[in-house]
């Protein structure tokens, strides 16, 4: 596993969203109500991008079918599809990132 830097901490604020692509990986980094989340950027149901999805509390709602996913567990609230993949944020100095498989 290796550290993949995503963003400088100084750039983060509530409402922040950014899609990062690395090889086949596409993640969304977002900050909402003081919490930082890193998750797959596609809904597991039909691959709808999530970077424009609505967030309420700790739930993100896919804009295609309004399926809600818990941002702390990744579980889909209606149990209609697979869980959303979450990546624990890792802080190294003034940068946040995630661990990825070494290629």
C-alpha positions in Angstrom: 0.0 0.0 0.0 1.1 3.5 -0.7 0.0 7.0 0.2 -1.9 8.9 -2.5 -2.0 12.6 -1.7 -5.4 14.2 -2.5 -5.4 17.8 -1.3 -3.7 20.3 0.9 -5.5 20.8 4.2 -5.5 24.6 3.8 -7.8 24.2 0.7 -10.5 22.4 2.6 -13.8 24.1 3.8 -17.4 23.1 4.3 -18.9 22.5 0.8 -15.6 21.5 -0.7 -15.8 18.8 -3.4 -13.2 17.5 -5.8 -12.9 14.4 -8.0 -9.5 12.8 -8.2 -8.6 10.1 -10.8 -5.6 7.9 -10.3 -5.3 5.0 -12.7 -8.6 3.1 -12.6 -9.5 4.8 -9.2 -12.0 7.7 -9.2 -12.7 9.2 -5.7 -14.6 12.1 -4.4 -13.2 14.1 -1.6 -15.8 16.2 0.2 -16.2 18.2 3.4 -19.6 18.6 4.9 -20.5 20.0 8.3 -16.9 19.8 9.4 -16.4 16.2 8.4 -14.1 15.1 5.7 -15.1 12.1 3.5 -13.4 10.2 0.7 -15.6 7.9 -1.3 -15.9 6.3 -4.7 -17.4 8.9 -7.1 -19.9 6.5 -8.7 -23.1 5.1 -7.3 -22.8 1.3 -7.2 -26.3 1.0 -8.6 -25.9 2.5 -12.1 -22.5 4.3 -12.0 -24.1 7.8 -11.6 -21.4 10.3 -10.6 -21.8 11.5 -7.1 -19.8 14.8 -7.2 -23.0 16.8 -7.7 -25.1 14.7 -5.3 -27.0 16.3 -2.4 -25.6 15.7 1.1 -27.8 15.9 4.2 -26.1 15.3 7.5 -24.0 12.2 7.0 -26.1 10.9 4.0 -25.3 11.4 0.3 -28.2 11.0 -2.2 -27.5 9.8 -5.7 -29.1 12.2 -8.1 -30.4 9.5 -10.5 -32.7 7.5 -8.1 -32.3 9.4 -4.8 -30.7 6.4 -3.1 -29.1 7.5 0.2 -25.8 6.2 1.4 -24.4 6.6 4.9 -21.1 8.5 4.6 -19.8 6.9 7.8 -20.5 3.2 6.8 -21.1 3.3 3.1 -24.3 1.3 3.5 -27.2 2.1 1.2 -30.2 3.1 3.3 -32.9 1.4 1.2 -30.8 -1.8 0.7 -31.5 -1.6 -3.0 -27.8 -1.9 -4.1 -24.3 -2.5 -2.9 -22.6 -0.3 -0.3 -20.6 2.7 -1.4 -16.8 2.3 -1.0 -15.3 4.6 1.6 -11.6 5.5 2.0 -10.4 6.5 5.4 -8.6 9.9 5.1 -5.0 9.8 6.1 -3.2 13.0 7.2 0.5 13.4 6.4 1.8 16.8 7.3 -0.4 19.5 5.6 -1.9 17.0 3.1 -4.8 14.6 3.2 -4.8 11.4 1.2 -5.7 7.7 1.1 -3.9 4.4 0.9 -4.0 2.7 -2.5 -2.6 -0.6 -3.7 1.0 -0.2 -5.0 1.3 -0.7 -8.7 
